[in-house]
Amino acid sequence: MREKPKYLTKIEQVPELSQEEKARLRRVTGKFLFRSNEYYQRLIDWSDPNDPIRALVVPAEEELSEWGQLDASNEHSYTPVPGLEHKYKDTALLLVNDVCGAYCRYCFRKRLFMDDNDEVVRDVTAGVDYIRRHPEITNVLLTGGDPLIMSTRKLEPIIRKLRDIPHVRIIRIGSKMPAFNPFRIIDDDSLHEMFRTYSTAEKRIYVMAHFNHPRELTNEAKQGLDLLLKSGTIVVNQSPLIRGINDDVYTLARLFAELSFIGVPPYYIFQCRPTEGNKAYSVPVEEAYEIFTRAQNHVSGLAKRARFSMSHRTGKIEVAAMTGDQIVFRYHRAADPEDLGRAMIFGRNPKAHWFDDYREVQRYQQAMAPRSELYAIQPMASN
């Protein structure tokens, strides 16, 4: 087995940075931690100060600008028991880890990597018990942090406990390890054995990969994704649209196309959350939507399945359309079932970075079943 890529946890460990740069960036890493690894650092073109892979993991002084808040989507208010979020009736999130293969500078959960964080718990028993008591939960997302940085020996018991709950039909694993360190996937046969065991014909495991730029799709990354597919998982991709990384029509179109070629459908493109430290990485909503729609115009139908959405405190709000003077939003997912499918029309605001920056003009309620009938779907009877 090959030697594992070494992890870098101090900016002083990056030899390509000058001593002057390291001194300036210590102020940033004193607030928002730095973490990367040797494999991912080798993807950076150090001769280009605007290299997108560098922008993804190397700190920038602009992160100290006053902007946003640590919990921009108010995730804490949807936490009924420690380590578990329950925002959408059929889906629960288990925060199983507070470490990643590297730390994205635009991370919307950077609060989890701070010393006073108490949202992640090492023992997920309370969260699993909560899921067991709520039969409406059919989907469970393992996130954090990155679940795949955990050893398979530690991850497997969590998967097994969830598979023992009859109403949990889908287990999702949110992970950027296929991009940050594909050797975690390539070199661990036990991981694929676990997936073959628990990703069944009627109860699949989904890996929610996070590729943000086409240069992350190296031969090693593609090999890791292929192994995941062959082990019975469904793999899709989601990414925020980030200034300096993928805020370019042709870069985003290449990402969509390359993902479709290897059988990893684009799932979501997210508006960058207004999280503290993220000002330099955020693209205004309308500019981002224009980049997104123009990128989709360059690819096939199989490559244009992503939705452009915001993970707002009230739900996933999709940008549905834009005219010369108006923008249309729609609740793709909603914390309050009364909001499901609701469309909202606003006057355009090219400076807006988030849903709350708009003033509503008109609101429409999509025709839908009475509230009492929501989530009443029953499993099909077997023949």
Protein Blocks (a to p, Z undefined) as FASTA:
>chain_A
ZZdddddfbfklmmkbcfklmmmmmmmmmmmccdddfklmmmpcfklmkbfklmmmmccf
klmpgedjfblnommmmmmbghiacfbfkbccddfbfcdfbdcfklcklmmmpfklckbc
fblklmmmmmmmmmklmbdcddedjfklpcfklmmmmmmmmmmpmklmbdcdddfklmmo
mmlmmmmmklmmmmmmmmcfklccddddddfbfklmcfklmmmmmmmmmnopacdddddd
dehilmcfklmmmmmmmmmmnopacfbdcdddfbehilmmpccfklmmmmmmmmmmmpcf
klmmbccddddfkbccddfbdcfkbccdddfbdfblklgopacdddddfkbcbfklpccf
bdcddddddfklgopaccdddZZ
